[in-house]
Amino acid sequence: MKKKLMVLFGGVSSEHEVSRTSAASMLEHVNSEKYDIIKVGIRKDGKWLQTFADTAEIENGAWENREDNKEVILMPGSGFAGLEADVVFPLLHGRNGEDGRMQGFLQIAGIPFVGSDSTSSAACMDKAIAKAMVDQAEVCRQAQCCIAHRGCDEDDATEVIKEFFEGQLPLFVKPANAGSSVGISKVKTWQQLPEALRIAFAEDSKALVEEAIVGREIEVAVLGNSTGDEGASASCIGEIFAANEFYDYTAKYDDIGSRTGIVTDLPKELEDEIRETAVGIYEIMGCDGLARVDFFLVPGPSGGYEDGEPVFNEINTMPGFTKISMYPQLWEASGIPYSELIDRLVELALNK
């Protein structure tokens, strides 16, 4: 018998459009012989609608205007009113999607879903919490960092931060809770710092100020349940080649000059170390289903990357899921095709 798979997309988030693209791509590749697909979109005003739109309408946003859309109501403890779903794939990115709020909602409703639970999702989404947990476990070097809070005097904060970093520039300023490089600034002069803080505080009440790490931007896809008998496994390693000065939202989604690739030039020992570190971080954070772990690879004692050191950047519990996104690409290169990856994630959700 087919499983009823609900694909949830959209959301009240700055990444609403990215979510639609992920969902459209996933729906193009899901095995319809295995699943009865239920498509539910969340508008930016928060209204949930079951839709019968095709993938093109979902991607371009026209799904919202269909007259045959049906309002969806979530019932605590009993799922969705009028809808039966065996499992939910919440392809929601950023705030209100991967920060634990939706996961808690689905947990209260008693519905299995793809991805980490509310606690793990919230901890991973909050970069300050994730850094603290990884730091305590002492599994990987990280960028030196301090935290500023909304409501501070940005000019006074500049002086404190300047003292903390002993005058070192450049720095990166980023909101603690925002996805896909939203609200991030590179600060090259101290005069730029107050405005960078204001940009970050527009996204979240807490901002991280980090030293700039010079190195290659690399990523590892992790698959599995931390608490499962089989544990988690890591893909091969990917690399980001940003068209902009750093991999911000525009470089990631809008600039055709940005590209990604599979890393093939590192010694096996170093590759294994990076992959094992990615799984270690995944398990420290208590992740289930999937996550992408991002690092910088800095040159080693030789001055090259053959003996380089990974520096943990962040972990993303619901990474972009289009056919050309890094997470599916890494598993494709590791021997798991896109459609099979979807099946595995559904199985992991049902086995949690």
Secondary structure, DSSP 8 states (H G I E B T S, - for coil): --EEEEEEEE-SSTTHHHHHHHHHHHHHHS-TTTEEEEEEEE-TTS-EEEE---HHHHHHTGGGG-TT-EE--EETTTEETTB--SEEEE---STTTSSSHHHHHHHHHT--BSS--HHHHHHHHSHHHHHHHHHHHT-SEE--EEEEETTS-HHHHHHHHHHHTTT---EEEEESS-STTTT-EEE-SGGGHHHHHHHHHTT-SEEEEEE---SEEEEEEEEE-TTSSS-EEEEEEEEEE-SSSS--HHHHHT-TT-EEEE--SS-HHHHHHHHHHHHHHHHHTT--SEEEEEEEEE--TTSSSTT-EEEEEEEESS---STTSHHHHHHHHTT--HHHHHHHHHHHHHH-
